[in-house]
Amino acid sequence: MAVPRRREGSRPTFSQAMRRWGLWVGVFVVALGLGGWVVYRIYFAKPGVAIPIQQPSDYELRVGETVRYNSVPPTSGPYASATTDWGIHDRPIPDEIQVHMLRLGGILVQYRPVESPALEDPVAEGLKRLIGRLRTEHVEKYCKVIVAPYPRLQKKIALTAWGRLDAFDAEEITPEIEQRIMRFLDRLMDAYNPERAGCP
């Protein structure tokens, strides 16, 4: 006895409808998960890479005292009692002072300087302009930022906060790099500030 064929235009069977419905639910769940991951990365994830926290020593360091930090530049660990001014510096800042400034809730924006002072350095000039503008237009919000050279960098730019590091290469400060720096500042400035230090 021949099995009757389903006529064109007739309704799908219950199992076919369920498979089709399940496929659409699966696509929706994947899209929702991907969208959630993107939103998390943009709005909630901390920028940069997490660096294991080195505990401070039982005593404050003297400036120039040798310490083996677990990142370059340092992001935590023993620190000197001395501090430095926020803002733009033309000379490298000792590691042990950098760590103290991070402990106060600050951010360091450092760059690898060009080999000869006679050469132009568009990255250095761009960073100085950006941070100078931010500190002028938004005094309270961006008061705890330091820009300084750091000859030991492997990448051209390194952003540091307590326990976070974002190092990358650049030939100039583009709008994309400005956004990257701004996101680091906005998410991590004062994220760690056990001394509850305010702006000077």
C-alpha positions in Angstrom: 0.0 0.0 0.0 1.5 3.4 -1.1 2.1 6.1 1.6 0.3 9.3 0.7 2.7 12.2 0.0 2.2 15.5 1.7 0.7 18.0 -0.8 2.5 21.2 -1.7 1.5 24.0 0.6 0.3 21.7 3.4 1.3 22.3 7.0 4.7 20.9 8.4 4.5 18.2 10.9 4.8 18.9 14.6 8.4 17.6 14.7 9.4 19.7 11.7 7.9 22.8 13.4 9.7 22.1 16.6 13.0 21.7 14.9 12.6 25.0 13.1 11.5 26.7 16.3 14.5 25.2 18.1 16.9 26.5 15.4 15.6 30.0 15.8 15.8 29.9 19.5 19.5 28.7 19.2 20.3 31.6 16.8 18.7 34.0 19.3 20.6 32.6 22.3 23.9 32.8 20.4 23.2 36.4 19.3 22.2 37.4 22.8 25.3 35.9 24.3 27.5 37.6 21.7 25.8 40.9 22.3 26.2 40.5 26.1 29.9 39.8 25.7 30.4 42.9 23.5 28.6 45.1 26.0 30.7 43.7 28.9 33.9 44.3 27.0 32.9 47.9 26.2 31.3 49.0 29.5 32.4 46.7 32.3 35.7 44.9 31.6 38.8 46.6 32.9 41.2 47.7 30.2 44.7 46.4 29.9 46.1 43.2 31.4 45.9 42.2 35.1 49.3 42.0 36.7 49.6 39.9 39.9 49.8 42.3 42.9 53.1 42.5 44.7 52.8 43.4 48.3 54.6 46.5 49.6 57.5 45.8 51.9 57.4 46.3 55.6 59.3 49.6 55.2 59.3 52.4 52.7 62.1 52.3 50.2 64.7 54.9 49.7 64.7 56.4 46.2 67.1 54.4 44.0 66.9 51.3 46.2 66.8 48.2 43.9 63.6 46.2 43.7 62.6 43.4 41.3 59.1 44.2 40.1 57.0 41.7 38.2 56.2 44.1 35.3 57.9 46.9 33.2 56.8 49.5 34.2 55.8 48.4 37.7 52.1 48.2 38.7 52.4 47.4 42.4 54.9 46.4 45.1 57.3 48.2 47.4 57.4 52.0 47.1 59.3 55.0 48.3 58.0 57.5 50.7 58.8 60.2 48.2 56.3 61.3 45.6 56.4 63.6 42.5 54.1 66.1 40.9 51.2 65.1 38.7 51.4 66.3 35.1 53.9 66.2 32.4 57.6 65.2 33.0 60.5 65.3 30.7 62.6 62.8 32.6 61.9 59.2 33.7 60.4 58.7 37.1 62.0 56.1 39.4 60.1 52.9 39.6 59.6 53.1 43.4 58.1 56.6 43.0 55.8 55.4 40.2 54.4 52.7 42.5 53.7 55.3 45.2 51.8 57.4 42.7 49.7 54.4 41.6 48.9 53.7 45.2 47.5 57.2 45.4 45.0 56.4 42.7 47.0 57.8 39.8 47.7 56.7 36.2 51.0 56.8 34.5 51.1 57.3 30.7 54.7 56.6 29.6 56.4 56.4 26.3 59.7 55.0 24.9 61.7 58.1 23.9 63.4 58.4 20.6 67.2 57.6 20.6 68.3 61.2 19.8 66.8 64.3 21.3 67.3 66.0 17.9 64.7 63.7 16.4 61.0 64.5 16.5 58.8 62.2 18.6 55.1 62.6 17.5 54.0 60.1 20.1 55.5 62.0 23.0 54.2 65.3 21.7 50.8 63.9 21.1 50.6 62.4 24.6 51.6 65.7 26.2 49.0 67.6 24.2 46.3 65.1 25.1 47.0 64.9 28.8 47.6 68.7 29.0 44.3 69.4 27.4 42.4 66.9 29.7 44.1 68.4 32.8 43.1 71.9 31.7 39.5 71.2 30.6 38.7 68.7 33.4 40.9 69.6 36.3 39.3 67.5 39.0 38.6 64.4 36.8 42.1 64.1 35.3 44.3 65.6 38.0 46.1 62.3 38.9 47.8 61.6 35.5 51.5 61.6 34.8 53.1 61.6 31.3 56.8 60.7 31.3 59.5 59.0 29.2 60.5 55.4 30.1 63.5 54.2 28.1 63.1 50.5 29.2 59.8 50.1 27.4 59.5 47.3 24.8 56.4 48.9 23.3 56.1 52.6 22.4 53.4 53.4 25.0 52.6 51.9 28.4 49.6 52.8 30.6 49.8 51.7 34.2 47.3 51.7 37.1 47.5 49.6 40.3 47.6 46.0 39.1 46.9 46.9 35.4 49.1 47.4 32.4 48.3 48.3 28.8 51.3 48.4 26.5 51.1 48.9 22.7 53.0 50.4 19.8 52.0 53.6 17.9 53.6 56.0 15.5 51.3 58.9 16.4 48.3 59.6 18.7 45.3 58.8 16.5 41.6 59.2 17.6 41.5 55.5 18.3 44.5 55.7 20.6 43.1 58.7 22.3 39.9 56.6 23.0 42.0 53.8 24.3 43.9 56.1 26.7 40.7 57.8 27.8 39.0 54.5 28.6 42.0 53.4 30.7 41.9 56.7 32.6 38.1 56.7 33.1 37.9 53.1 34.3 41.0 52.9 36.5 41.8 56.3 38.0 41.2 56.1 41.7 40.0 52.4 41.4 42.7 51.7 44.0 43.4 54.4 46.5 43.8 53.0 50.0 45.2 56.3 51.3 42.1 58.1 50.0 44.4 60.8 48.4 42.6 63.6 46.7 43.8 66.0 44.0 46.5 68.4 45.1 
